[in-house]
Amino acid sequence: MQTAGPKSWLGRNDSDIAIAHRYRLLIDAVRDYAIFMLEPGGRIASWNPGAQRIKGYSPDEIVGQHFSVFYTPDDIASGKPARLLEAAARQGRVEDEGWRVRKDGSRFWANVVITAVRDDDDALVGFAKITRDMSERRRLEELERAHAASALMQQARENEQKRIARELHDDLGQQIAALKMALGSHETDLANALPAPTRGALEAVAQIGAQIDALAVAIRRIAADLRPAVLDDLGLQAALEWLAQDFQSRYGVSVQCELDISEPDLDEFATTALFRVVQEALTNVARHAHAHHVTIELENDAKHCSLRVSDDGVGFDPRAASRSDAFGLIGMRERVLQLGGSLTVESRPGAGVTISAELRLPVEIHLPFVPVTR
């Protein structure tokens, strides 16, 4: 450790020198923190190996330079380095977090503590500066915030889909039913009022009635895809059984459900996420698998929940590059991660695909309350 100490540090006895040597060995052994001394004016007086590792300068390169070299141009322009020294001299200690600059010009997020060092006469002889690289912690915090924001968006989207599905089913569905009844009434009136030879013209009215029936079916399907009422009214098991039957009738692929669920142990967020994972897995089967049979297995107790969706389709090579449109798998994994669980995909060409999700219960999701608007 290279040290350029003020004159007030000199003139010590042998005991003082032995203690100082031990302190120097201790500081040199610290690799996770940059620990160095500053002269009162801010020039660097010492440099430990941790400082070299974090900031990239060797002692020969940095000792004697002003410590503002570690700050960004914006911080230098605003006078931040000088303000920190002034605050440390006035208060005895100052702590700061912000961007710092390495020798190669790259930036890192740092936690910095500057402590004023005074002699026996309370005269300022310099500053001790300790810097810790917090880039990884900051990255993890940003990742956690992104996950929280994603979970909040998922919740808001589910609430909005629930609202739209209810409006489609309750409002538009009722209007279509009323329209069909009115058309039927007018068809009867016309049949009674028209002469027998002209009643063939009523075939067009009947066709309109058939189109209204098809429209009603389409609206019910869209509403169910957005948010099946059975999930809210009867719970996850009933919703998965309905989903399996609907998928089987649409695509001609047999679906077997093996469900052993204790639903009180699963909150609304968890049940919605598990339903969406199964729904997306079945969508992938319909699009890519060319399967004949799908099995949905779901079981839980008070501490764990296990979900498996497997098919006997064409499978794929997991080592191959992901398709650019593979958002379904990304969405499934994101939902499970938001629950604190893990999701795995097992497959090989010609051997189908198995998607497995494992959760610990109770699920802990900390989200702001988002009201459901109806």
Secondary structure, 3 states (H helix, E strand, C coil): CEECCCHHHCCCCHHHHHHHHHHHHHHHHCCCEEEEEECCCCEECEECHHHHHHHCCCHHHHCCCEHHHHECHHHHHCCHHHHHHHHHHHHCEEEEEEEEECCCCCEEEEEEEEEEEECCCCCEEEEEEEEEECHHHHHHHHHHHHHHHHHHHHHHHHHHHHHHHHHHHHHHHHHHHHHHHHHHHHHHHHHHHCCHHHHHHHHHHHHHHHHHHHHHHHHHHHHHHHCCHHHHHCCHHHHHHHHHHHHHHHHCCEEEEEEECCHHHCCHHHHHHHHHHHHHHHHHHHHHHCCCEEEEEEEECCCEEEEEEEECCCCCCCCCCCCCCCHHHHHHHHHHHHCCCEEEEEECCCCCEEEEEEEECCCCCCCCCCCCCC
